[in-house]
Amino acid sequence: MVAMRVATFAQSNRMIADAMRVESVMANKQIQESSGVVSTDFGGYGSDAQHVVNLQVSVTRAQSYIDAATLADSKVQVMYSAVGSVTDILTQLRSQLSAASTGSSTEVNSVIGSAQQMLEQMGSLMNTQYDGQYVFAGGKTETAPVDLTSFSSGTGSTTIADASYYSGDSEIASVRVAADETVSYGVTADNSAFEEVMRVLKFVANSTTLSSADITSALDLASTALDDTAAVQAKLSSAASAIETASARQTDYKSYAETLSNDLTSVDVAAITAQLSTYQTQLTASYSALGKILSLNLASYLK
C-alpha cells in the first residue's frame, strides 16, 4: 500500500525555504570569513558603495601625492648635497687666494692649478643626475646642462656675467603635493650663484699669473658667490621641508581614509566564525525536524 502523507505540505515547504535561506546566508558568511571583507564587489555594500568608492579614490590620490613628493624630495637632497660641494670648492678657493695674496709665486701657481681642477669639478656637479635626469637642467632633464668646452678658454671677467656654459632652459621644477598645493624646488645651473662660481674659477684657472688687484677682485667675487650659494642651499632646505610636511599630511590623510574604508568594508572574522557555528546548529536542527515531518505517513500516524 502506498504510504499517505499527513497534510504537512505547507509546513514542510516553509521549512525547506527557511533552510535554503539559512544556507544562502551561511554561504555569504563563509565568503566574508575567508576574504575578511563584507563583499567582493561594490554591489554588496548597498548604500555604502559610493562612500567606499570615494574613500578608495582618496587613498589612491593621496598615495600619488606621496610618491611624487618622495621623488621630488630625493631630487632636492641630491641638489642640496651638490650645492654643499660647491660651497666646499669656494671655501678652498678663498683659502688659496688668501695665501696667494702674499705675492708668493708658488701660492699663485698653486691656486691657478687648483682652480683648473675646481672648474672641472663644478662642471661635473652642475651635471649631477638623479633617476636618469639632470637635476640642474631646468626642463631639459635629458641633456647635460653644462659644457665647458668653449667656456674654459680665456679668463673672462670678474665683473661681467657669463653663463655661456649653460644649455638648459629656465623652467623651475615643481611638484604637486596636494590638490591645491604645489612646491617649487628647482634650481638651474645658470643660477646667478653658480654663474659667479664659474666666472671666478674661469678667471683664476685661465690666468698665467695673478696680480694683487686680480686676487682682490677674485676674492670679492668668491665671497659674493659663497653668500649666494648659501642662499641657494637655504632655499633648497626650505623646499625640502615644505615637501616633507605636505607628504606627512598626505600620509596622515591616507591612513584616516583607509581606516574609514576598512570600517565599511572589513568584517570581524571571529564574530563571523561564531555566527557560522550558530547557523550550522540552526540548519542541522531544521533539517532534522524536516526529516521527521517528511517521514510521516498515514500508517504511522494511525499507530
Secondary structure, 3 states (H helix, E strand, C coil): CCCCCCCCHHHHHHHHHHHHHHHHHHHHHHHHHHHCECCCCHHHHHHHHHHHHHHHHHHHHHHHHHHHHHHHHHHHHHHHHHHHHHHHHHHHHHHHHHHHCCCCHHHHHHHHHHHHHHHHHHHHHHCCEECCEECCCCCCCCCCCECCCCCCCCCCCCCCCCCCCECCCCCCCEEEEECCEEEECCCCCCCHHHHHHHHHHHHHHCCCCCCHHHHHHHHHHHHHHHHHHHHHHHHHHHHHHHHHHHHHHHHHHHHHHHHHHHHHHECCHHHHHHHHHHHHHHHHHHHHHHHHHHHCCHHHHHC
